[in-house]
Amino acid sequence: RKPATKPRTRTRTRTRRRDATNFSRDAPTRVKFTRPTTKSITFAATQPTSIAATSKHAKGILKNATCDNAKRKQRQGPGRKTRRRKRHAKSAKPRRRTRRTWAWSSEEGTFTVPSTLARAPTWWELSVDELKGLILVNLNWYQYFNICRYDQVHKILTDEHKNLSIVNNTTILKLVARTGNFIPTPSANQIVFNVRRSLNIFCIRVYKCITKSVYWNLITQGAEEARSAGLVRWRPRVFHHSDAVLKKQRDFFFSEANNTWRNNRGRFPALRSTLAIFESETLKKAEAISKSLHGCKWQNLSVPERLAIRELRSDPHVRLCKADKGMGPGIVSNSIEKQQLYLTLHDSAGTYKELVGATVESVLRSTHEDFQRIAAPFRKIKGFQSLFRTFDKYHKCCLEEPKLCPLKLLYKIHKPGTSVRPIIDNTNYYTSQMSTFLHYQLGQKVFQNPFVLKDSLTLIRQLKEVQVSAGHNLRFATFDVTALYPSIDLERGLKSLKWFLETFCFEFEPAVTELILVLARFVLTHCYISCPEVSANPFLQLIGTAMGTSFAVVYANIHLIFVETSIIHSFNVCFNFYSRFIDDGICLWHGSDEEFQRLRKPITN
């Protein structure tokens, strides 16, 4: 609100001392103040007095105001909030009260607010540890995501679609802006469906706990053998089954056809009946809740927003998309989406190859045969049996529910024109478990490298420790690798991986090193993609690695470490600082311009 030329004043009695500001000497029992108040308030006395007398007079005013207010409250009696506060104070922990000190300066009678009332320091006044503690640690993921989220909806549309009513509808734009962390309230019919699925998952987890207790000795023995073989402890991925497969697995686990349950059901005689009673009672309650909520359930979507969702789903011209760098959601024309998918899969470099006449089942069958052939020599090594048993369980689920990697696009809104970043998600794909295993084995060594950044706070800490002389000639230089993931040659990337294992992972056993190299080649050469918008045939990635897999980040970092290590050691005298986050690098250069030009040649080549 625009401030007035003359501040509005009013008279009020306050009990707190900090409200008794900008007062007058002529009002011994009333306090006169103006809003908005400031941190340092100047008062004018009617006649010149000493600072000690003014301070004594101010304390008397505050004391009289407090006594008058206390007498008034004593006549009225405690209010509802006061009674509630006293009731809670009996069971609460006693708080430690700190006495506030009021400072008076001799220049024009300036009254200074104590430090406990002063403003909080801004982020640039904090140290790195304070910044991390106050901003990051105290936030949960939901709050942090809201801070980083953009509410703007980006439009990537053709000229004929820019004037569509659905694109300019404010209700639809507000609804699209909430995507990412917004989950609509499920309908009453969905409650029973979700409860049935949760019950199936719960029963399967109970059975897995039983098998873990039955085969606990074998599990601990396998883990000890893997540790002695030199494998780093890792957490396998969980396969996300469909509802039909979950129901089928649950029926099999607690049936006579399952040897584990048939041989150990005597140890848990009341388990099946307990699960049946629990399931029936839970379903009854879910159905009762569903019936009671019909027509009266509170929804976090209004009626226009629900109509907007139906309109978005049924519109054949536009679809929702995501922007790169976490810059929020967007609306894109279907024609632009199909064009960008086609250009990505048929680029000039020949990154992807279309497999004409191949099916999903045939591709996964050939992939499984190739894996059995490369895994045969390693299955005999003691310590690898539990690892390949984990792989076999995951591969069995992949063959039961065949699926290839879908291709998704992130639109680079921050760059001119229409450019995209292809993302290939390998969830529930055949090589997903092996990719996770490679990430765990190599990730710790990669992020321990002095040139690799883990996050932005690491860069802040490193820059804080940089020593700069008085007569320095430092200049910042930054670089970016264009299309890092799909541009790494297969043989050169595997050569980089072998060099990294020999240089930084010397404590690995030879069998572990050979296993990592074999699995890495298998993961990189068996990335099959499905894109029904472009073709019904699957595609095979021939160059680089797929962005979206867990092994891709480690593999790309290893390749850049191999490239930059020799260059950095050659120009070590000219570097004051050098660091890199995946494909974005930064350095402090204090050499000459001629040396910097010589540095650019090996980096760009």
C-alpha positions as CSV (number, residue, x, y, z in Angstrom):
1,R,0.0,0.0,0.0
2,K,1.3,3.4,-0.9
3,P,2.4,5.2,2.3
4,A,0.6,8.4,3.2
5,T,2.4,11.7,3.6
6,K,1.3,11.9,7.2
7,P,1.2,8.7,9.2
8,R,-2.1,7.8,10.8
9,T,-1.8,7.9,14.7
10,R,-4.0,6.3,17.3
11,T,-3.8,5.8,21.0
12,R,-3.9,2.4,22.6
13,T,-2.7,0.8,25.8
14,R,-0.2,-2.0,25.4
15,T,1.1,-4.5,27.9
16,R,4.3,-5.3,26.0
17,R,7.1,-2.9,26.3
18,R,8.1,-3.1,22.7
19,D,4.8,-1.6,21.6
20,A,5.4,1.5,23.8
21,T,7.4,3.4,21.1
22,N,7.3,6.9,19.8
23,F,5.6,8.1,22.9
24,S,5.0,11.6,24.3
25,R,5.9,13.0,27.7
26,D,2.5,14.6,28.0
27,A,0.6,11.3,28.3
28,P,1.8,9.7,31.5
29,T,-0.6,6.7,31.4
30,R,-1.4,6.3,27.7
31,V,1.0,5.3,24.9
32,K,0.9,7.0,21.5
33,F,2.5,5.2,18.6
34,T,2.5,5.4,14.8
35,R,2.4,2.5,12.3
36,P,4.5,1.3,10.6
37,T,7.1,1.2,13.3
38,T,10.8,1.1,12.6
39,K,13.8,-0.6,14.2
40,S,15.2,2.7,15.5
41,I,12.6,5.2,16.7
42,T,13.3,8.8,17.5
43,F,11.2,10.6,20.0
44,A,11.1,14.4,20.8
45,A,10.7,15.6,24.3
46,T,8.8,18.8,25.1
47,Q,11.8,20.3,26.8
48,P,15.4,19.3,26.9
49,T,16.1,16.7,29.5
50,S,19.0,14.4,30.3
51,I,19.2,10.9,28.9
52,A,19.0,9.4,32.4
53,A,15.8,11.4,33.2
54,T,14.3,10.5,29.9
55,S,15.0,6.8,30.4
56,K,13.6,7.0,33.9
57,H,10.5,8.7,32.6
58,A,10.0,6.1,29.9
59,K,10.2,3.3,32.4
60,G,7.5,5.0,34.5
61,I,5.3,5.3,31.5
62,L,5.7,1.6,30.6
63,K,5.1,0.6,34.2
64,N,1.9,2.7,34.5
65,A,0.6,1.3,31.2
66,T,1.3,-2.2,32.3
67,C,-0.5,-1.7,35.6
68,D,-3.5,-0.1,34.0
69,N,-3.8,-2.9,31.5
70,A,-3.4,-5.6,34.2
71,K,-6.2,-4.0,36.3
72,R,-8.5,-3.8,33.3
73,K,-7.9,-7.5,32.6
74,Q,-8.4,-8.4,36.2
75,R,-11.9,-6.8,36.1
76,Q,-12.9,-8.5,32.9
77,G,-11.5,-11.9,33.8
78,P,-9.5,-14.3,31.6
79,G,-10.7,-14.7,28.1
80,R,-11.1,-18.0,26.1
81,K,-7.6,-17.9,24.6
82,T,-6.1,-17.2,28.0
83,R,-7.9,-20.1,29.6
84,R,-6.7,-22.4,26.8
85,R,-3.2,-21.1,27.1
86,K,-3.1,-21.8,30.8
87,R,-4.5,-25.2,30.4
88,H,-1.8,-26.2,27.9
89,A,0.9,-24.5,30.0
90,K,0.4,-27.0,32.8
91,S,1.6,-29.9,30.7
92,A,4.1,-28.0,28.6
93,K,7.8,-27.7,29.3
94,P,8.9,-24.6,31.1
95,R,10.4,-22.1,28.7
96,R,13.5,-20.3,29.5
97,R,12.8,-16.5,29.5
98,T,15.6,-14.1,28.5
99,R,15.5,-10.5,29.7
100,R,15.6,-8.0,26.9
101,T,17.8,-5.0,27.3
102,W,16.8,-1.6,25.9
103,A,19.6,0.6,24.5
104,W,19.4,4.4,24.5
105,S,21.8,6.6,22.5
106,S,22.6,10.2,23.3
107,E,22.0,11.5,19.7
108,E,18.5,13.0,19.5
109,G,17.2,10.5,22.0
110,T,17.2,7.4,19.8
111,F,15.5,4.3,21.1
112,T,17.1,1.0,19.7
113,V,15.2,-2.3,19.6
114,P,17.0,-5.1,21.3
115,S,18.7,-7.9,19.2
116,T,15.9,-10.4,19.9
117,L,13.5,-8.1,18.0
118,A,15.9,-7.3,15.2
119,R,15.4,-8.6,11.7
120,A,16.7,-12.0,10.7
121,P,20.0,-12.0,8.6
122,T,19.6,-12.4,4.9
123,W,21.1,-15.5,3.1
124,W,24.2,-13.7,1.9
125,E,25.1,-12.7,5.5
126,L,25.1,-16.4,6.6
127,S,28.0,-18.8,6.4
128,V,27.8,-21.9,4.3
129,D,26.9,-24.2,7.2
130,E,24.3,-21.8,8.4
131,L,22.8,-21.5,4.9
132,K,22.6,-25.3,4.6
133,G,21.1,-25.7,8.1
134,L,18.5,-22.9,7.9
135,I,17.4,-23.3,4.3
136,L,17.9,-26.9,3.3
137,V,17.8,-29.1,6.4
138,N,14.8,-27.4,7.9
139,L,12.7,-27.9,4.8
140,N,11.1,-31.2,3.8
141,W,11.0,-32.3,0.2
142,Y,7.5,-30.9,-0.4
143,Q,8.5,-27.4,0.7
144,Y,11.8,-27.5,-1.2
145,F,10.0,-28.6,-4.3
146,N,7.6,-25.7,-4.0
147,I,10.5,-23.3,-3.7
148,C,12.1,-24.6,-6.9
149,R,8.8,-25.0,-8.8
150,Y,7.7,-22.5,-11.4
151,D,4.0,-21.7,-11.6
152,Q,4.2,-20.5,-15.2
153,V,2.7,-22.7,-17.9
154,H,4.9,-22.7,-21.1
155,K,3.2,-22.9,-24.5
156,I,4.9,-24.7,-27.4
157,L,2.1,-24.4,-30.0
158,T,1.7,-24.1,-33.7
159,D,0.0,-21.0,-35.2
160,E,-3.3,-22.8,-35.7
161,H,-3.4,-24.0,-32.0
162,K,-2.5,-20.7,-30.4
163,N,-6.1,-19.5,-30.6
164,L,-7.7,-22.6,-29.2
165,S,-10.1,-22.0,-26.3
166,I,-8.6,-24.8,-24.2
167,V,-5.2,-23.1,-24.4
168,N,-6.4,-19.7,-23.2
169,N,-8.8,-21.0,-20.5
170,T,-7.7,-19.6,-17.2
171,T,-9.1,-22.6,-15.3
172,I,-7.0,-25.0,-17.3
173,L,-3.9,-22.9,-17.0
174,K,-4.2,-22.8,-13.2
175,L,-4.8,-26.5,-13.1
176,V,-1.8,-27.3,-15.3
177,A,0.4,-25.0,-13.2
178,R,-0.4,-27.2,-10.2
179,T,1.0,-30.4,-11.7
180,G,4.1,-32.0,-10.4
181,N,3.3,-32.1,-6.8
182,F,-0.5,-31.9,-6.9
183,I,-2.5,-35.1,-6.4
184,P,-6.3,-34.8,-7.0
185,T,-8.6,-36.3,-4.3
186,P,-9.6,-39.9,-5.4
187,S,-13.2,-40.6,-6.0
188,A,-15.3,-42.7,-3.7
189,N,-15.1,-45.7,-6.1
190,Q,-11.3,-45.5,-6.1
191,I,-11.0,-46.0,-2.4
192,V,-12.0,-49.7,-2.5
193,F,-9.8,-50.3,-5.5
194,N,-6.8,-48.8,-3.8
195,V,-7.4,-50.7,-0.6
196,R,-7.5,-54.0,-2.5
197,R,-4.2,-53.3,-4.2
198,S,-2.7,-52.2,-0.9
199,L,-3.8,-55.5,0.7
200,N,-2.2,-57.5,-2.0
201,I,1.1,-55.7,-1.5
202,F,0.8,-56.1,2.2
203,C,0.3,-59.8,2.0
204,I,3.2,-60.2,-0.4
205,R,5.5,-58.3,2.0
206,V,4.4,-60.6,4.8
207,Y,5.3,-63.6,2.8
208,K,8.7,-62.1,1.9
209,C,9.4,-61.5,5.6
210,I,8.6,-65.2,6.2
211,T,11.0,-66.3,3.4
212,K,13.6,-64.0,4.8
213,S,13.3,-65.6,8.3
214,V,13.4,-69.1,6.8
215,Y,16.4,-68.6,4.6
216,W,18.2,-66.1,6.9
217,N,21.3,-68.2,7.2
218,L,21.7,-68.5,3.4
219,I,21.1,-64.8,3.0
220,T,23.7,-63.8,5.5
221,Q,26.1,-66.4,4.0
222,G,25.6,-65.0,0.5
223,A,26.1,-61.4,1.8
224,E,29.3,-62.4,3.5
225,E,30.6,-64.1,0.4
226,A,29.8,-61.1,-1.8
227,R,31.6,-58.9,0.7
228,S,34.7,-61.1,0.7
229,A,34.6,-61.2,-3.1
230,G,34.9,-57.4,-3.2
231,L,31.4,-56.3,-4.1
232,V,30.1,-53.1,-2.6
233,R,26.8,-53.4,-0.7
234,W,23.9,-52.2,-2.8
235,R,20.1,-52.0,-2.7
236,P,18.3,-53.8,-5.6
237,R,15.4,-52.3,-7.4
238,V,11.8,-53.4,-6.7
239,F,9.8,-54.4,-9.8
240,H,6.4,-52.6,-10.0
241,H,3.8,-55.2,-10.9
242,S,0.4,-54.7,-12.3
243,D,-2.7,-55.4,-10.2
244,A,-3.4,-58.7,-11.9
245,V,0.1,-60.0,-11.3
246,L,0.0,-58.9,-7.7
247,K,-3.2,-60.9,-7.1
248,K,-1.7,-63.9,-8.9
249,Q,1.5,-63.8,-6.9
250,R,-0.4,-63.5,-3.6
251,D,-2.6,-66.6,-4.4
252,F,0.5,-68.6,-5.4
253,F,2.6,-67.6,-2.3
254,F,0.0,-68.9,0.1
255,S,-0.9,-72.1,-1.8
256,E,0.1,-75.7,-1.7
257,A,2.0,-75.3,-5.0
258,N,4.6,-73.2,-3.2
259,N,7.2,-75.4,-1.6
260,T,8.4,-72.7,0.8
261,W,4.9,-72.2,2.3
262,R,4.0,-75.9,2.3
263,N,7.2,-76.8,4.2
264,N,6.9,-74.0,6.8
265,R,3.2,-73.3,7.3
266,G,3.3,-75.3,10.5
267,R,5.5,-72.5,12.0
268,F,2.7,-69.9,11.3
269,P,-0.6,-71.8,11.8
270,A,-2.9,-68.8,12.3
271,L,-1.3,-66.6,9.6
272,R,-3.7,-67.3,6.8
273,S,-6.8,-66.9,8.9
274,T,-5.5,-63.7,10.5
275,L,-4.8,-62.2,7.0
276,A,-8.2,-63.3,5.8
277,I,-10.0,-61.6,8.8
278,F,-7.9,-58.5,8.4
279,E,-8.6,-58.3,4.7
280,S,-12.4,-58.8,5.2
281,E,-12.7,-56.2,7.9
282,T,-10.6,-53.7,6.0
283,L,-12.7,-54.1,2.9
284,K,-15.9,-53.7,4.8
285,K,-14.6,-50.4,6.3
286,A,-13.4,-49.2,2.9
287,E,-16.8,-50.0,1.4
288,A,-18.6,-48.2,4.2
289,I,-16.4,-45.2,3.8
290,S,-17.0,-45.2,0.1
291,K,-20.7,-45.3,0.4
292,S,-20.8,-42.6,3.0
293,L,-18.7,-40.3,0.9
294,H,-20.9,-40.5,-2.2
295,G,-21.9,-36.9,-3.0
296,C,-20.5,-35.4,0.2
297,K,-16.8,-36.0,0.0
298,W,-14.6,-32.9,0.1
299,Q,-12.7,-32.5,-3.2
300,N,-9.5,-30.5,-3.8
301,L,-10.7,-29.9,-7.4
302,S,-13.7,-27.7,-8.2
303,V,-16.3,-28.7,-10.7
304,P,-14.8,-26.4,-13.5
305,E,-11.4,-28.0,-12.8
306,R,-12.7,-31.5,-13.2
307,L,-14.4,-30.5,-16.4
308,A,-11.0,-29.1,-17.5
309,I,-9.3,-32.4,-16.9
310,R,-11.8,-34.2,-19.1
311,E,-11.4,-31.6,-21.8
312,L,-7.6,-31.9,-21.7
313,R,-7.7,-35.7,-22.0
314,S,-10.2,-35.7,-24.9
315,D,-8.5,-32.9,-26.9
316,P,-6.7,-34.3,-30.0
317,H,-4.6,-31.2,-30.7
318,V,-2.6,-30.6,-27.6
319,R,-1.0,-32.5,-24.7
320,L,0.9,-31.8,-21.5
321,C,4.7,-31.7,-21.4
322,K,7.5,-30.8,-19.0
323,A,10.2,-28.1,-19.4
324,D,13.9,-28.8,-18.9
325,K,15.8,-27.6,-15.8
326,G,12.6,-28.0,-13.7
327,M,11.1,-24.9,-15.2
328,G,7.5,-26.1,-14.8
329,P,4.8,-27.7,-17.0
330,G,3.8,-26.8,-20.5
331,I,1.2,-27.4,-23.2
332,V,2.6,-28.6,-26.6
333,S,0.9,-29.3,-29.9
334,N,0.7,-33.0,-30.9
335,S,2.2,-32.2,-34.2
336,I,5.3,-30.6,-32.6
337,E,5.7,-33.5,-30.2
338,K,5.6,-36.1,-33.0
339,Q,8.0,-34.0,-35.1
340,Q,10.5,-33.7,-32.3
341,L,10.3,-37.5,-31.5
342,Y,10.9,-38.3,-35.2
343,L,13.9,-35.9,-35.4
344,T,15.4,-37.4,-32.2
345,L,15.1,-41.0,-33.4
346,H,16.3,-40.2,-37.0
347,D,19.1,-37.8,-36.3
348,S,22.0,-37.3,-38.6
349,A,24.6,-39.0,-36.3
350,G,22.7,-42.3,-36.4
351,T,22.3,-42.6,-32.7
352,Y,19.3,-44.9,-33.0
353,K,18.5,-47.7,-35.3
354,E,15.0,-48.9,-36.2
355,L,14.5,-52.7,-36.0
356,V,11.9,-53.4,-38.7
357,G,9.7,-56.4,-38.0
358,A,10.9,-56.9,-34.4
359,T,8.4,-57.3,-31.5
360,V,8.8,-56.6,-27.8
361,E,8.8,-60.3,-26.9
362,S,11.4,-61.2,-29.5
363,V,13.7,-58.3,-28.4
364,L,13.5,-59.3,-24.7
365,R,14.0,-63.0,-25.6
366,S,17.2,-62.2,-27.5
367,T,18.3,-59.9,-24.7
368,H,17.8,-62.7,-22.1
369,E,19.8,-65.2,-24.2
370,D,22.7,-62.7,-24.5
371,F,22.7,-62.2,-20.8
372,Q,22.8,-65.9,-20.1
373,R,25.8,-66.3,-22.4
374,I,27.8,-63.5,-20.7
375,A,26.8,-64.5,-17.2
376,A,27.8,-68.2,-17.5
377,P,31.5,-67.7,-16.6
378,F,30.7,-65.6,-13.5
379,R,28.0,-67.8,-12.0
380,K,30.7,-70.3,-10.9
381,I,32.6,-67.7,-8.8
382,K,32.0,-67.9,-5.1
383,G,30.4,-64.7,-3.9
384,F,28.5,-63.9,-7.2
385,Q,25.7,-66.5,-6.7
386,S,23.5,-64.2,-4.6
387,L,24.1,-61.3,-7.1
388,F,22.9,-63.4,-10.1
389,R,20.0,-64.8,-8.1
390,T,18.8,-61.2,-7.7
391,F,19.3,-60.6,-11.4
392,D,17.4,-63.7,-12.3
393,K,14.4,-62.8,-10.1
394,Y,14.2,-59.3,-11.8
395,H,14.6,-60.7,-15.3
396,K,11.8,-63.3,-14.7
397,C,9.4,-60.4,-13.8
398,C,10.5,-58.5,-16.9
399,L,9.8,-61.5,-19.1
400,E,6.4,-62.0,-17.5
401,E,5.4,-58.3,-18.1
402,P,7.4,-57.4,-21.3
403,K,8.2,-53.7,-21.7
404,L,10.7,-51.5,-23.5
405,C,12.1,-48.1,-22.5
406,P,9.7,-45.3,-23.4
407,L,11.1,-42.1,-24.9
408,K,10.1,-38.8,-23.3
409,L,11.0,-35.3,-24.2
410,L,11.9,-32.3,-22.0
411,Y,11.6,-28.9,-23.8
412,K,14.4,-26.5,-23.4
413,I,12.4,-23.3,-22.7
414,H,15.6,-21.4,-21.7
415,K,17.0,-21.7,-25.3
416,P,15.8,-20.1,-28.5
417,G,13.8,-22.2,-30.9
418,T,12.4,-25.6,-30.2
419,S,15.0,-27.9,-28.8
420,V,14.4,-31.0,-26.6
421,R,16.3,-33.3,-24.3
422,P,15.5,-37.0,-24.7
423,I,14.9,-38.9,-21.5
424,I,14.7,-42.7,-21.7
425,D,13.2,-44.3,-18.6
426,N,14.3,-47.8,-17.8
427,T,11.9,-48.6,-15.0
428,N,10.8,-52.3,-15.2
429,Y,13.2,-52.8,-18.1
430,Y,15.6,-55.8,-18.4
431,T,18.8,-53.9,-17.8
432,S,17.5,-51.7,-14.9
433,Q,18.8,-54.0,-12.1
434,M,22.3,-54.2,-13.6
435,S,22.4,-50.4,-14.1
436,T,21.6,-49.9,-10.4
437,F,24.3,-52.4,-9.5
438,L,26.9,-50.6,-11.6
439,H,25.9,-47.3,-10.1
440,Y,26.4,-48.5,-6.5
441,Q,29.8,-50.1,-7.3
442,L,31.3,-47.0,-9.0
443,G,29.3,-44.1,-7.6
444,Q,31.3,-43.7,-4.4
445,K,34.7,-43.6,-6.2
446,V,33.4,-41.2,-8.9
447,F,32.1,-38.6,-6.4
448,Q,35.3,-38.8,-4.3
449,N,37.2,-37.4,-7.3
450,P,38.4,-33.9,-6.6
451,F,37.2,-32.5,-9.9
452,V,33.6,-33.8,-9.6
453,L,30.9,-31.8,-7.9
454,K,28.1,-33.5,-6.1
455,D,25.8,-30.5,-5.6
456,S,25.8,-26.7,-5.5
457,L,26.8,-26.4,-1.8
458,T,30.0,-28.3,-2.5
459,L,30.9,-25.7,-5.1
460,I,30.2,-22.9,-2.5
461,R,32.4,-24.6,0.1
462,Q,35.3,-25.1,-2.4
463,L,35.1,-21.5,-3.6
464,K,35.2,-20.3,0.0
465,E,38.5,-22.0,0.5
466,V,40.2,-20.6,-2.6
467,Q,43.2,-18.3,-1.7
468,V,43.5,-15.2,-3.8
469,S,46.6,-13.0,-3.7
470,A,46.5,-9.2,-3.7
471,G,47.8,-8.6,-7.2
472,H,45.9,-11.5,-8.8
473,N,45.0,-11.8,-12.4
474,L,42.2,-14.4,-12.0
475,R,39.4,-14.9,-14.5
476,F,36.4,-17.2,-14.4
477,A,36.0,-19.6,-17.3
478,T,33.1,-21.9,-17.8
479,F,32.4,-24.7,-20.3
480,D,29.6,-27.0,-21.3
481,V,29.7,-30.3,-23.1
482,T,27.2,-30.4,-25.9
483,A,25.0,-33.6,-25.9
484,L,27.3,-35.5,-23.5
485,Y,25.3,-38.7,-23.0
486,P,24.5,-39.6,-26.6
487,S,27.9,-38.5,-28.0
488,I,30.2,-40.9,-26.1
489,D,31.6,-43.5,-28.4
490,L,31.1,-47.1,-27.1
491,E,34.7,-48.3,-27.3
492,R,36.2,-45.1,-26.1
493,G,33.8,-45.0,-23.1
494,L,34.6,-48.6,-22.2
495,K,38.3,-47.7,-22.5
496,S,37.7,-44.8,-20.0
497,L,35.9,-47.2,-17.7
498,K,38.8,-49.7,-17.7
499,W,41.3,-46.9,-17.0
500,F,39.2,-45.6,-14.1
501,L,39.0,-49.1,-12.6
502,E,42.7,-49.6,-12.8
503,T,43.6,-46.1,-11.5
504,F,41.0,-45.4,-8.7
505,C,39.5,-48.9,-8.0
506,F,42.7,-50.8,-7.4
507,E,41.2,-52.5,-4.3
508,F,38.7,-54.4,-6.5
509,E,39.3,-58.0,-7.2
510,P,40.1,-58.9,-10.8
511,A,36.9,-60.9,-11.1
512,V,34.9,-57.8,-9.9
513,T,36.6,-55.6,-12.5
514,E,35.9,-58.0,-15.3
515,L,32.3,-58.3,-14.2
516,I,31.8,-54.5,-14.2
517,L,33.3,-54.2,-17.7
518,V,31.1,-57.0,-19.0
519,L,27.9,-55.7,-17.5
520,A,28.6,-52.2,-18.6
521,R,29.0,-53.3,-22.2
522,F,25.8,-55.3,-21.9
523,V,23.8,-52.3,-20.5
524,L,25.2,-49.9,-23.1
525,T,24.5,-52.2,-26.1
526,H,21.0,-53.4,-25.1
527,C,19.0,-50.2,-24.8
528,Y,15.8,-50.8,-26.7
529,I,13.3,-48.0,-27.0
530,S,9.6,-48.0,-27.9
531,C,8.0,-45.0,-29.4
532,P,4.5,-45.7,-30.8
533,E,4.0,-42.1,-31.9
534,V,6.8,-42.6,-34.5
535,S,6.7,-46.3,-35.4
536,A,5.4,-49.6,-34.1
537,N,8.9,-51.0,-34.5
538,P,11.4,-50.8,-31.6
539,F,14.6,-48.8,-31.8
540,L,18.1,-49.6,-30.6
541,Q,20.5,-47.0,-29.3
542,L,23.9,-47.4,-31.0
543,I,25.9,-44.4,-29.7
544,G,26.3,-43.1,-26.1
545,T,24.2,-44.0,-23.2
546,A,20.5,-43.3,-22.4
547,M,19.8,-40.3,-20.2
548,G,17.4,-41.5,-17.5
549,T,19.3,-44.6,-16.3
550,S,21.1,-44.7,-13.0
551,F,24.4,-45.9,-14.7
552,A,24.4,-43.0,-17.2
553,V,25.6,-40.3,-14.7
554,V,28.5,-42.4,-13.4
555,Y,29.5,-43.5,-16.9
556,A,29.5,-39.9,-18.3
557,N,31.5,-38.6,-15.3
558,I,34.1,-41.4,-15.7
559,H,34.5,-40.6,-19.4
560,L,35.1,-36.9,-18.6
561,I,37.5,-37.7,-15.8
562,F,39.5,-39.7,-18.3
563,V,39.5,-36.8,-20.8
564,E,40.3,-34.0,-18.4
565,T,42.9,-35.6,-16.0
566,S,45.8,-35.3,-18.5
567,I,44.8,-31.8,-19.6
568,I,44.5,-30.5,-16.0
569,H,47.9,-31.9,-15.1
570,S,49.5,-30.3,-18.2
571,F,48.1,-26.8,-17.2
572,N,48.2,-27.3,-13.5
573,V,50.3,-24.1,-13.0
574,C,47.7,-21.9,-14.6
575,F,44.7,-23.3,-12.6
576,N,43.8,-21.9,-9.3
577,F,40.5,-23.8,-9.1
578,Y,38.8,-26.4,-11.3
579,S,35.6,-28.3,-10.8
580,R,32.8,-29.8,-12.8
581,F,29.2,-30.9,-12.3
582,I,28.6,-33.7,-14.9
583,D,28.9,-31.6,-18.2
584,D,29.1,-28.1,-16.8
585,G,32.6,-27.0,-15.7
586,I,34.1,-23.9,-14.0
587,C,37.7,-22.9,-13.4
588,L,39.8,-19.9,-12.1
589,W,42.5,-19.2,-14.6
590,H,45.5,-17.0,-13.8
591,G,47.7,-17.9,-16.9
592,S,48.2,-15.9,-20.0
593,D,45.7,-15.6,-22.9
594,E,48.1,-17.6,-25.2
595,E,48.1,-20.5,-22.7
596,F,44.3,-20.4,-22.4
597,Q,44.0,-20.7,-26.2
598,R,46.3,-23.7,-26.1
599,L,44.0,-25.2,-23.3
600,R,40.9,-24.9,-25.5
601,K,42.2,-27.1,-28.2
602,P,42.5,-30.4,-26.3
603,I,39.2,-29.7,-24.5
604,T,37.2,-29.0,-27.7
605,N,38.9,-31.9,-29.5
